[in-house]
Amino acid sequence: MTVEKTLTHTTSNRTLSRLGLCATLLASLAFSPVAFAQDQSDAPPPKVSIAAAYTQEITEEAVFIGRAEATDNVDIIARVSGFLESRNVEEGSLVNEGDLLFTIEPDLYQATLDARKADLDRAEANLELAKVDLARKEELYRRDATPESERDIARANELVAEAEVKAANAAIQQAQLDLDYTQIHAPFSGRIGRISTSVGDVVGPNTEPLVNLISEAPIYVNFSLNEKQFTSVLQTVGETASTLAESNKSPVVRLTLPNGTELEETGKIVFVDNRIDPLTGAITLRAEFANDKRLIVDGAFLNVHIEALEPTLEVLIPQAALQRDQRGEFVLVVNDKQMVEQRYITTGDTVGSAVIVKEGLREGESVIVEGLQRVRPGVAVDAVVASEQPGE
């Protein structure tokens, strides 16, 4: 009897345990993610802000590194030797063509000029005497009063005297040049640099330059194009390398200054080199700028912008819509059924707060710009137009 009661009690306990396990499984199923998702199936779609892809005429440009170069750049060197008597300009000042910059002690050269003038007076007197002697010998020879050789000697003496006069005149010109060289004038208008000598120094052709003078306005900017870029420019404008600088069809050239600001004035191409550098595969071009405000400094490195000759119609979207993963850049597009699609695109340059789309989107397609974190491809959304639409 005791054994039967024990077996009955054990069987009852097992039955109760199985019933408890089933209840637990049912409870867990009731609160599983699948069940939760089913409960949420009737929830409203997430709200997102969209913006339409739009088209705009864009004048694209290429950017190169250029270097400023003065149109005129010269080291002022003394052409005669002597003590530096005066310095008539300040370092870094602007000068005009013909302004007196330096004076070398002129006394020695003035004395030499005076001596050469005296030599001319003596040569002219000798010539006059030779002419008189020749005239007398000619008369005597006509009367058979002197031999022919005497007349010939007199004629030769006259020729020698004439040569001495010419030599004296040449010596005067040389002495005058040397005297003039004691005053050093600006060969062109520009700005001088640091003066390397002081009054009292001995200067001359073999000493260091007195100062450097450059012309700041206009000014050149040299830059290079590779073979492909240069050929494209020539094909677009229908010009040759030799006529590009003379053509009115040459591209507009703009500059970005070293501090990042854009120069207001534009430049024009005035020179194209005659060969492509075999080491770099590039050809050198030169643009000229008026440089009225003297913002371009000789030797400065600048960004040179070459604008396309004709604008092109491009598709643009806000940069806020752009995302990136391992495959590349993409956007989330809301289609006509208010469903989200993932679209990989190829982008170009940025234009303000927008970016150019080269491939992957058409004008009018809507991209999500706000609420990206709340959606994924394949889900429905409640799309509203963003408050600020680009391109308007």
C-alpha positions, 0 to 999 in steps of 0.5 A: 500500500505504501509503495502504491501511494508513493508512485501515485504522488511521484506521477502527480509531481511530474504532471504538474512540472510539465504543466508549469513548463508549458505555461512558461513557454507560452508566456515567453512566446507572448513576449518574444520579438516576433510577437512584439513586431506583430504588435507594432505592425500597425504603428505609423511610418517614421517621418523624414525630411526629403529634398528633390535632386535639381539641375543647375548650370555649373561652370567647373574649374580645375585648380593648379599650383602657380607661382608669381613672377614679376614682369621685370626683375633686375639686380642694379649693379654699378657699371663703374668703380668708385666710392658710393657718394649718396643713396637717394632712395629708401629700402622697399620704396616705390620708384618711377622709371628714371628716378635717381637711386645712387650716385658714385663719386664723379670727380675722377670721371669728370676729370677724364672727360675734361682730358678727352675734350682737350685731346679733341681740341689738339686733334682738331688743331693738328687736322687744321694744320695738316690741311694747310700743309696739304694745300701748300704742297698741292700748289707747289706740286702743281708748279713743279716746285716740290716732288710728288712724295712730299705731296703724298706725305702731306695727304697722309698726314691729313688722313692721320689727323682726321683719324685722331679727331675721330678717336678723340671724339670716341674717347669723349663719348666713353668718358661721358658714358663713364661719368653718366654711369656714376648716377644710377637711375631706375630702369623701370617703375617698381619697388626696390628691395633691401639695399646691400651697400652703404655710403662710402663703400667701394662699388663696381661691376665686380661687387655685389648688386646695390639693390634689386628692383621688381615691377609689381603691376602687372605681374605674371603667375606661372602654372602647368597643365598636363598633356590631357588638360592642355589638349582638351583646352585647345580642342575646346577653344579651337586654337593652337598652342601658338595662338592660344595666348593671342586669342580672345577665347582663352579660359578665365584665370582666377587666383586664390591668395595664400591666406585663402581669399579669392582675388577679385580680378581675373587674369588672361593667358599671355604665354604658352611654352613651346614644349611639354616637359618630358620629366613631368608631362606638363607644359608651362603657361603664364597668366597676367594679372593687373595686380592693382592692389599689389596683393600678388607678391613676386615668388608667392605660391598661389592656387590657380583656377581655370574655369571651363569655357562653357557651363554644363547642366549638372544634377545636385543634392544637399550634402546632408543626404550623402552617406558612405559605406565600404562600397562607396557613397550612397543616398536613401531615396524615397520612391513613388510608393513612399518606400526607402531605396538605397542608391549608390552614386558617383559625386563630383565637386561641391557647390556651396552646401550641395554636391554634384551627382555625376551618376545614380540620380535623376532630376526630381528624385527625392533623397532623405536629408533628415531622419536618416537614423530612423529608417532603412532600405525597404521600409515605408516612411512619411516623407515631408519636404524639407523647409529649405529647398536647395536650388530655389 
